[in-house]
Amino acid sequence: MPVIPRRPAAQAALVLAAAWALAGCTLGPDYRRPALDLPAHHAAAAPEPAPAARQALDTAWWSGFADPALDTLVQDVLANNPDLRIAAHRVEQLDAFLQVSRAAGQPQVGYEGQRTRDTLSENRQVPLSRGTEPVDNNYTVSGSIRWELDLWGKLRRADEAAFANLMAGQEGRRALEMAMVAKAASGYLRLLSMDRELELLRRSVQVEADTLALAQSRFANGGSSELPVLHARSQWQQRAAEVPAKEAEIQALENALGALAGRNPGPLARGTLDALKLPPVPAGLPAELIAQRPDLREREQVLVAANARIGVAEAQFYPTIGLTSSSGFASAELGRLDELRSNFGSFGLHFFGPVFSGGRLGGQVREAEALQRQAAVDFVRSVQVALHEVQDALVARQKIELQAGLRDDNVAVLERQRQVALRRWELGRDDYFQVLEAERALASGLQLQNQTRHARADALVALYKALGGGWSLPDPSAATAQTTTSPR
């Protein structure tokens, strides 16, 4: 029985069918998250959360301080910070790269047109045939299709890596946003604390001025030597010299916060430290809350991309197979270009692959595997670091709460001491120097109280940052409650 030659269309159908059958073959390991040893709850948290504290502060966590000026500052940072804008453009770049990567697995269609004028030499070793014109015009219009068949999953793994890189870029931008917001909030709290420090410093300057006035009065009345006057003047000068330095420090911080928000230098509207509301932290925070940390999500996506690149490297050992097709019209005369006799075309299947690479391909696979192992270790380490940061932030907050209570009690005692000293002076039992000493002690206590209140508020910022933006606890009474997953 004679063999009937297959037509090109039938051959193409067979090739496509074979490609479809092999399309499910993907080299390289599928991603599996490394095993993580997470505790049920953070050690510094009580085992069960308080029902009244079940609130979410996951996105605009800074609004928990109930300070409109802080809200405005953070919004300006998110909208205008140059580093955040660069990070956003970086995500756009990664998204464009993903589009390029995905296009590699699609048919590539192109076109070409040309007009050439060839002049042949008439004095060659073999002369031109009789009747052959030495000048020839050629007109060509053609189209082509090229399609690489992804039989081994190389292009799919490349797409997987590109997509993971895009996700890593997005999470990196979120991590940068969180860092910038935390920096702005921390700087804002520091600014409020410095405002209070300046207020207390001016109060101390006034106390030293009163001391100097009293010493001068005694000296003038012959009740003492000039030595107490000189000492009091020195104390007043030292305290007064601190005022312009503190004012310059405040203005520098204002300008730094303005630069963070993309503003020009200038004063910054703000409230007061005492007016801040410190939201309560619910007890029983589960360790899985670190799943929302964008830096951990970023590192895991880096690991996913490194895992996918192993498949890309392994696919280099296998042949690259593709389909090519071209068709068009060519003619020596422009007027006959559209005739059917001017048509030309081709269809083919091409493949190429390595035979000997001197170990280069094997080295590329080993390199990809080593990079994947590095990314895995880095991811696990980052989770452990995050757990330690949360634990440290919780402990710091607990201890600062105890310290704040002691500072408040101490200020109350110093206030009472000043009242007693003032009363005894009014009754003539002590001189006014006792009142001034009580004022100094109270000013020092108020400074320490201000520092503790600032540290207390800043400890919440550190906790928010360590948790990835706040907390969201499930309600155990809800029937549709979902279990919080581990970090992704």
C-alpha positions as CSV (number, residue, x, y, z in Angstrom):
1,M,0.0,0.0,0.0
2,P,1.6,3.3,-1.0
3,V,2.4,5.8,1.7
4,I,0.3,8.9,1.3
5,P,2.5,12.0,2.1
6,R,1.0,14.1,4.9
7,R,0.1,17.7,4.1
8,P,1.8,20.5,6.1
9,A,-1.5,21.2,7.9
10,A,-1.7,17.6,9.1
11,Q,1.9,17.7,10.2
12,A,1.2,20.9,12.1
13,A,-1.8,19.3,13.8
14,L,0.3,16.3,14.9
15,V,3.0,18.6,16.3
16,L,0.5,20.7,18.2
17,A,-1.1,17.5,19.6
18,A,2.2,16.3,20.8
19,A,3.0,19.7,22.4
20,W,-0.4,19.6,24.1
21,A,0.3,16.1,25.5
22,L,3.7,17.2,26.9
23,A,2.4,20.6,28.2
24,G,1.8,19.2,31.7
25,C,5.5,18.3,32.1
26,T,7.1,20.9,34.3
27,L,10.7,20.5,35.5
28,G,11.9,21.6,38.9
29,P,10.4,21.2,42.4
30,D,7.0,22.6,43.3
31,Y,7.1,25.1,46.1
32,R,6.6,24.0,49.7
33,R,6.9,26.3,52.6
34,P,9.7,25.4,55.1
35,A,8.5,24.0,58.4
36,L,8.0,26.7,61.0
37,D,7.9,26.2,64.7
38,L,5.5,28.8,66.0
39,P,4.2,29.1,69.6
40,A,0.5,29.3,70.1
41,H,0.8,32.7,71.8
42,H,3.5,35.2,72.6
43,A,5.0,34.6,76.0
44,A,4.3,38.1,77.2
45,A,0.6,37.8,76.4
46,A,-2.1,36.3,78.5
47,P,-3.6,33.0,77.1
48,E,-7.1,34.4,76.5
49,P,-7.9,37.7,74.9
50,A,-10.3,40.2,76.7
51,P,-13.6,40.3,74.8
52,A,-13.8,44.1,75.0
53,A,-10.4,44.4,73.3
54,R,-11.3,42.5,70.1
55,Q,-10.7,45.2,67.6
56,A,-8.8,45.5,64.4
57,L,-6.1,48.1,63.9
58,D,-4.6,46.6,60.8
59,T,-4.4,49.4,58.3
60,A,-4.6,52.9,59.7
61,W,-3.3,51.8,63.1
62,W,-1.9,55.3,63.8
63,S,-5.5,56.5,64.0
64,G,-5.7,54.7,67.4
65,F,-3.9,57.7,68.9
66,A,-6.8,60.0,68.0
67,D,-4.6,62.8,66.8
68,P,-5.8,64.5,63.6
69,A,-2.4,66.1,63.1
70,L,-0.7,62.7,63.1
71,D,-3.3,61.4,60.7
72,T,-2.5,64.2,58.3
73,L,1.2,63.7,58.6
74,V,0.9,60.0,57.8
75,Q,-1.3,60.5,54.9
76,D,1.1,63.0,53.4
77,V,4.0,60.6,54.0
78,L,2.1,57.8,52.1
79,A,1.2,60.2,49.3
80,N,4.4,62.2,48.8
81,N,7.4,60.4,50.3
82,P,10.0,60.0,47.5
83,D,11.2,56.6,48.6
84,L,7.6,55.3,48.5
85,R,7.1,56.7,45.0
86,I,10.3,55.0,43.8
87,A,9.0,51.7,45.4
88,A,5.7,52.1,43.5
89,H,7.6,52.6,40.2
90,R,9.6,49.5,41.1
91,V,6.4,47.5,41.3
92,E,5.4,48.9,37.9
93,Q,8.7,47.7,36.5
94,L,8.2,44.2,37.9
95,D,4.7,44.1,36.6
96,A,6.0,45.0,33.1
97,F,8.7,42.3,33.4
98,L,6.0,39.8,34.2
99,Q,4.1,40.8,31.0
100,V,7.3,40.3,29.0
101,S,7.9,36.9,30.6
102,R,4.4,35.7,29.8
103,A,4.7,37.0,26.2
104,A,7.6,34.5,25.7
105,G,5.1,31.6,25.8
106,Q,2.8,33.1,23.2
107,P,3.1,33.1,19.4
108,Q,5.2,35.9,18.1
109,V,3.7,37.4,14.9
110,G,5.6,39.9,12.8
111,Y,5.7,41.4,9.4
112,E,8.4,42.7,7.0
113,G,8.5,44.6,3.8
114,Q,11.4,45.7,1.6
115,R,12.3,47.1,-1.8
116,T,15.8,46.3,-3.0
117,R,17.7,47.2,-6.1
118,D,20.5,44.8,-6.9
119,T,23.3,45.5,-9.4
120,L,25.3,42.6,-10.7
121,S,28.9,42.8,-12.0
122,E,29.2,42.1,-15.8
123,N,33.0,41.5,-15.4
124,R,32.8,38.5,-13.1
125,Q,34.8,35.3,-13.8
126,V,31.6,33.7,-15.0
127,P,29.9,36.3,-17.2
128,L,26.2,36.9,-17.0
129,S,23.9,34.8,-19.2
130,R,22.7,36.4,-22.3
131,G,19.5,38.4,-21.7
132,T,20.2,38.7,-17.9
133,E,19.8,42.3,-16.8
134,P,22.6,43.5,-14.5
135,V,20.1,45.6,-12.6
136,D,17.3,43.9,-10.7
137,N,14.5,45.3,-8.6
138,N,12.8,43.2,-5.9
139,Y,9.7,43.9,-3.9
140,T,8.8,41.8,-0.9
141,V,6.0,41.8,1.7
142,S,5.8,39.0,4.2
143,G,4.5,37.9,7.6
144,S,6.0,35.4,10.1
145,I,4.9,33.4,13.1
146,R,7.3,32.0,15.7
147,W,6.1,30.0,18.7
148,E,8.3,28.3,21.2
149,L,6.7,25.1,22.6
150,D,7.0,25.0,26.4
151,L,7.3,21.2,26.6
152,W,9.5,21.2,29.7
153,G,7.9,24.0,31.7
154,K,10.8,26.4,31.3
155,L,8.6,29.3,30.4
156,R,6.0,28.4,33.0
157,R,8.7,28.4,35.7
158,A,10.0,31.7,34.4
159,D,6.5,33.1,34.7
160,E,6.2,31.7,38.2
161,A,9.5,33.4,39.2
162,A,8.4,36.7,37.6
163,F,5.1,36.6,39.3
164,A,6.7,35.9,42.7
165,N,9.1,38.8,42.1
166,L,6.2,41.0,41.5
167,M,4.5,39.9,44.7
168,A,7.8,40.4,46.5
169,G,8.0,43.9,45.1
170,Q,4.5,44.7,46.3
171,E,5.2,43.4,49.8
172,G,8.5,45.2,49.8
173,R,6.6,48.4,49.0
174,R,4.2,47.7,51.9
175,A,7.1,47.0,54.2
176,L,8.7,50.3,53.2
177,E,5.3,52.0,53.8
178,M,5.1,50.5,57.3
179,A,8.7,51.6,58.1
180,M,8.0,55.1,56.8
181,V,4.8,55.4,58.8
182,A,6.4,54.1,61.9
183,K,9.3,56.5,61.4
184,A,6.8,59.4,61.0
185,A,4.8,58.4,64.0
186,S,7.8,57.9,66.2
187,G,9.2,61.2,65.1
188,Y,5.9,62.9,65.7
189,L,5.7,61.5,69.2
190,R,9.3,62.6,69.8
191,L,8.3,66.1,68.6
192,L,5.4,66.2,71.1
193,S,7.8,65.1,73.9
194,M,10.3,67.8,72.9
195,D,7.6,70.4,73.0
196,R,6.9,69.4,76.6
197,E,10.6,69.3,77.4
198,L,10.9,72.9,76.1
199,E,7.9,73.9,78.3
200,L,9.5,72.3,81.4
201,L,12.9,73.8,80.5
202,R,11.5,77.3,80.4
203,R,9.8,76.6,83.8
204,S,13.2,75.5,85.2
205,V,14.8,78.7,83.8
206,Q,12.1,80.7,85.7
207,V,12.9,78.8,88.9
208,E,16.6,79.6,88.5
209,A,15.7,83.2,87.8
210,D,13.7,83.3,91.0
211,T,16.6,81.8,92.9
212,L,19.0,84.4,91.5
213,A,16.6,87.2,92.4
214,L,16.4,85.9,96.0
215,A,20.2,85.5,96.3
216,Q,20.7,89.1,95.0
217,S,18.2,90.4,97.5
218,R,19.9,88.7,100.4
219,F,23.3,89.9,99.2
220,A,22.0,93.4,98.9
221,N,20.6,93.3,102.4
222,G,23.8,92.0,103.8
223,G,22.4,88.6,104.6
224,S,25.0,86.6,102.6
225,S,28.1,86.9,100.6
226,E,28.4,87.3,96.9
227,L,29.2,83.6,96.4
228,P,25.5,82.4,96.4
229,V,24.7,85.1,93.9
230,L,27.4,84.0,91.5
231,H,26.4,80.3,91.9
232,A,22.7,81.2,91.3
233,R,23.6,83.3,88.2
234,S,25.7,80.4,86.9
235,Q,22.8,78.0,87.3
236,W,20.4,80.4,85.6
237,Q,22.8,80.9,82.6
238,Q,23.3,77.2,82.2
239,R,19.6,76.5,82.1
240,A,18.8,79.5,79.9
241,A,21.5,78.4,77.4
242,E,19.6,75.1,76.9
243,V,16.5,76.9,75.5
244,P,17.8,77.9,72.1
245,A,19.5,74.5,71.7
246,K,16.2,72.8,72.4
247,E,14.4,75.2,70.0
248,A,16.9,74.4,67.2
249,E,16.4,70.7,67.9
250,I,12.7,71.0,67.6
251,Q,12.9,72.9,64.3
252,A,15.3,70.4,62.9
253,L,12.9,67.6,63.7
254,E,10.0,69.5,62.2
255,N,12.0,69.9,59.0
256,A,13.0,66.2,59.0
257,L,9.3,65.2,59.4
258,G,8.4,67.6,56.6
259,A,11.0,66.1,54.3
260,L,9.6,62.6,55.1
261,A,6.2,63.9,54.0
262,G,7.5,65.5,50.9
263,R,7.0,69.1,52.3
264,N,9.1,72.2,52.2
265,P,10.8,73.2,55.5
266,G,8.5,74.9,57.9
267,P,6.5,74.5,61.2
268,L,4.5,71.4,61.7
269,A,0.9,71.5,63.1
270,R,0.6,69.1,66.1
271,G,-1.2,68.4,69.3
272,T,0.2,67.6,72.7
273,L,1.6,64.4,74.2
274,D,-1.0,64.5,77.1
275,A,-3.9,64.6,74.7
276,L,-3.0,61.3,73.0
277,K,-5.2,58.3,73.5
278,L,-3.3,55.1,73.9
279,P,-5.4,52.2,72.6
280,P,-5.3,49.1,74.7
281,V,-3.5,46.0,73.5
282,P,-5.6,42.9,73.7
283,A,-4.2,40.0,75.7
284,G,-3.5,36.6,74.1
285,L,-2.1,37.8,70.9
286,P,-1.5,34.7,68.7
287,A,1.9,34.1,67.2
288,E,0.3,33.7,63.8
289,L,-0.3,37.5,63.7
290,I,3.2,37.9,62.2
291,A,1.7,36.5,59.0
292,Q,0.6,40.0,58.2
293,R,4.1,41.4,58.3
294,P,5.0,42.4,54.7
295,D,8.7,41.8,55.2
296,L,8.0,38.1,55.8
297,R,5.7,37.9,52.9
298,E,8.4,39.5,50.7
299,R,11.0,37.0,51.8
300,E,8.7,34.1,51.1
301,Q,8.0,35.4,47.6
302,V,11.8,35.7,47.1
303,L,11.9,32.0,48.1
304,V,9.1,31.1,45.7
305,A,11.0,32.8,42.8
306,A,14.3,31.1,43.7
307,N,12.5,27.7,43.8
308,A,11.0,28.3,40.3
309,R,14.4,29.2,38.9
310,I,15.6,25.7,39.6
311,G,13.1,24.5,37.0
312,V,14.3,27.1,34.5
313,A,17.9,25.9,35.0
314,E,17.0,22.2,34.7
315,A,15.1,22.9,31.5
316,Q,18.3,24.1,29.8
317,F,19.4,20.4,29.5
318,Y,16.4,19.7,27.2
319,P,16.0,20.8,23.6
320,T,14.1,24.0,22.8
321,I,11.4,23.2,20.3
322,G,9.4,25.8,18.3
323,L,7.2,26.2,15.3
324,T,8.0,28.7,12.5
325,S,5.9,29.9,9.6
326,S,6.3,32.6,7.1
327,S,4.3,33.7,4.0
328,G,4.3,36.6,1.7
329,F,4.6,38.0,-1.8
330,A,7.8,38.8,-3.8
331,S,8.1,40.2,-7.3
332,A,10.6,42.0,-9.5
333,E,7.8,44.4,-10.5
334,L,5.6,46.3,-8.0
335,G,2.5,45.9,-10.2
336,R,2.7,42.1,-10.1
337,L,3.3,41.9,-6.3
338,D,-0.3,40.9,-5.5
339,E,-0.5,38.1,-8.0
340,L,-0.9,34.6,-6.7
341,R,2.2,33.5,-8.6
342,S,4.2,35.9,-6.5
343,N,3.3,34.1,-3.3
344,F,5.9,32.2,-1.2
345,G,5.7,30.6,2.2
346,S,7.2,28.0,4.5
347,F,6.3,26.1,7.6
348,G,8.7,24.2,9.8
349,L,9.5,22.7,13.2
350,H,12.9,23.6,14.6
351,F,14.7,22.4,17.7
352,F,18.1,22.8,19.2
353,G,19.7,21.6,22.4
354,P,23.0,21.2,24.2
355,V,25.4,18.3,23.6
356,F,28.4,19.4,25.7
357,S,28.6,22.5,27.8
358,G,31.7,21.7,29.9
359,G,29.6,21.6,33.1
360,R,28.0,25.0,32.6
361,L,24.4,23.8,32.7
362,G,25.0,21.6,35.7
363,G,26.7,24.5,37.5
364,Q,23.6,26.7,36.7
365,V,21.3,24.1,38.3
366,R,23.6,23.9,41.4
367,E,23.7,27.6,41.7
368,A,19.9,27.9,41.5
369,E,19.5,25.2,44.2
370,A,22.0,27.0,46.4
371,L,20.2,30.3,46.0
372,Q,16.9,28.5,46.9
373,R,18.4,27.1,50.1
374,Q,19.8,30.5,51.0
375,A,16.3,32.0,50.5
376,A,14.8,29.3,52.6
377,V,17.2,29.8,55.5
378,D,16.6,33.6,55.2
379,F,12.9,33.2,55.4
380,V,13.0,30.9,58.5
381,R,15.4,33.3,60.1
382,S,13.2,36.3,59.4
383,V,10.3,34.5,61.0
384,Q,12.3,33.9,64.1
385,V,13.5,37.5,64.2
386,A,9.9,38.7,63.9
387,L,8.9,36.5,66.8
388,H,11.7,38.0,68.9
389,E,10.8,41.6,67.9
390,V,7.2,41.0,68.9
391,Q,8.2,39.5,72.2
392,D,10.6,42.4,72.9
393,A,8.0,44.9,72.0
394,L,5.4,43.3,74.3
395,V,7.8,43.1,77.2
396,A,9.0,46.7,76.7
397,R,5.4,47.8,76.7
398,Q,4.6,45.9,79.9
399,K,7.6,47.3,81.7
400,I,7.0,50.9,80.5
401,E,3.5,50.7,81.8
402,L,4.8,49.8,85.3
403,Q,7.4,52.6,85.0
404,A,4.8,55.1,83.9
405,G,2.7,54.3,87.0
406,L,5.7,54.9,89.3
407,R,6.6,58.1,87.5
408,D,3.0,59.4,88.0
409,D,3.1,58.5,91.7
410,N,6.5,60.2,92.0
411,V,5.2,63.4,90.4
412,A,2.2,63.4,92.8
413,V,4.7,63.1,95.8
414,L,6.8,66.0,94.4
415,E,3.7,68.1,93.9
416,R,2.8,67.5,97.6
417,Q,6.3,68.3,98.6
418,R,6.2,71.7,96.8
419,Q,2.9,72.5,98.4
420,V,4.2,71.7,101.9
421,A,7.4,73.8,101.3
422,L,5.3,76.7,100.0
423,R,3.0,76.5,103.0
424,R,5.9,76.4,105.5
425,W,7.4,79.5,103.8
426,E,4.0,81.3,104.0
427,L,4.0,80.5,107.7
428,G,7.5,81.7,108.1
429,R,8.9,78.4,109.2
430,D,11.3,78.0,106.3
431,D,12.9,80.4,103.8
432,Y,12.0,80.6,100.1
433,F,15.1,78.5,99.1
434,Q,13.2,75.4,100.3
435,V,10.4,76.2,97.9
436,L,12.8,76.7,95.1
437,E,14.5,73.3,95.9
438,A,11.0,71.7,95.8
439,E,10.4,73.4,92.4
440,R,13.6,72.0,91.1
441,A,12.8,68.5,92.3
442,L,9.3,68.8,90.7
443,A,10.7,70.0,87.4
444,S,13.1,67.0,87.3
445,G,10.2,64.6,88.1
446,L,8.1,66.1,85.4
447,Q,10.9,65.7,82.9
448,L,11.2,62.0,83.8
449,Q,7.4,61.6,83.6
450,N,7.4,63.2,80.1
451,Q,10.2,60.9,78.9
452,T,8.3,57.9,80.2
453,R,5.0,59.0,78.6
454,H,6.9,59.4,75.3
455,A,8.5,56.0,75.7
456,R,5.0,54.5,76.5
457,A,3.5,55.9,73.3
458,D,6.5,55.0,71.2
459,A,6.4,51.4,72.6
460,L,3.0,51.1,70.9
461,V,4.5,52.2,67.6
462,A,7.2,49.5,68.0
463,L,4.6,46.9,68.8
464,Y,2.4,47.9,65.7
465,K,5.5,47.7,63.5
466,A,6.6,44.3,65.0
467,L,3.1,42.9,64.4
468,G,3.0,44.1,60.9
469,G,0.4,46.9,61.4
470,G,-1.7,45.9,64.3
471,W,-3.9,43.0,65.3
472,S,-7.0,41.3,64.3
473,L,-8.3,38.6,66.7
474,P,-11.0,36.1,65.7
475,D,-14.2,36.0,67.8
476,P,-14.4,32.4,69.2
477,S,-18.2,32.7,69.5
478,A,-18.6,33.2,65.7
479,A,-19.5,30.0,63.9
480,T,-17.6,31.1,60.8
481,A,-14.4,32.0,62.6
482,Q,-11.3,31.2,60.6
483,T,-8.0,30.0,61.9
484,T,-5.2,32.5,61.3
485,T,-2.6,31.0,59.0
486,S,1.1,31.0,59.4
487,P,3.2,33.7,57.8
488,R,2.9,34.0,54.0
